């Protein structure tokens, strides 16, 4: 088993979290306040310096206002390849919208 922090899928997981937070209109500071955590916690998660456990992920998803199960299904259904940023952003935006 590979360390997931070094995989494309983990990169995609983090990208999707950032996209979901932004689509929710939240800053890192606002999300951190909802989680009762420092802003640095959100920053470290988004940059891949800190991994989330399952309970933390569920709390973060609730704070953002997304369905965690739909989020994970979208992540799993994504092939994880790196595409052009504009194409990926458009595809991701529609997937993030489906998570609400």
N, C-alpha and C positions, 0 to 999 in steps of 0.2 A: 504494500500500500504506500502510495506516495504521500508526502506531506502536502496537504491540500493548500497550504498557504503559498506554495510555489507553482500552482497550476493555473491554467487559463480560466478554469471554472471558478476558482476563488477570486481571481481578478474580476470576473464577470459578476460574481456575488457582490463584491464591494462596489463596482460601478452601478449595479442596480440599486443598492442601498442609497448611494449618493443621489441618483436620479429620482428615486422615490421621495427622499427628503426634500429635494428641490421642488419637485412637482407638488408636494404638500405645502409649499410656501414657507418652509421652516429653515431657519439658519441653524448652524451647529449649536450656537448658544441656546436657542429656543428649544431644540431637541434635547440638549443636555439638561435644561431646566425641567422638562417633562419627565426625564429619567432620574432626576435628582442626582445627577453626576456632573463632574466638571466638563467644560467644553473640550478639554484635552482628550477625554475618553472617546467622544464622538470622532474627533480628528484622528486619533490613533486607529480606531476601527476602520474609518474610511481610507486611511493610507496603508492599512495592512500591518501596522505595528502591533495591533491587539486583536486577538481572535475572540469571537463571541461564542459562548456556550448556548445550548438550546433555549434555556430560560431567558437569557439576555436577549437573544434574537426575538423571542416572542414578545418581550417587553418593548423592544425597539420597534417592532412592527406595529404594535398597538399604539405607541406614541406617535408614529408617523401616520397611522390611519390606513394601513394596508392589511390585506388578508395574508397572513404568513404562509398558509398552505398554497395559495395561488402564486405567491412569490417564489416558493421553492419549486413548484411545478414548472413555472416559466424558466427558472434557472436550469432545471433538469432537462427541459425540452430544447434549450439553447445548445447548439453544438459547441460553444465556447471558442470558436475561431475568432480571430481578430480581423474585422472587416474595416472598410473605410469608415472614418469617424462619422461623417454625415449620414451614411446609410445605417450605421449601427445606432446612432442617436435617434433617427426617425423610427426605426424598428423598436428600440427600447422604449421610446416615449409611448408608443401604442401599447406595449406590454405593461408598462407601469400603470397606464390608465385602466387596464383590465384588472389590476390588483385592488382597486377601490370598490 
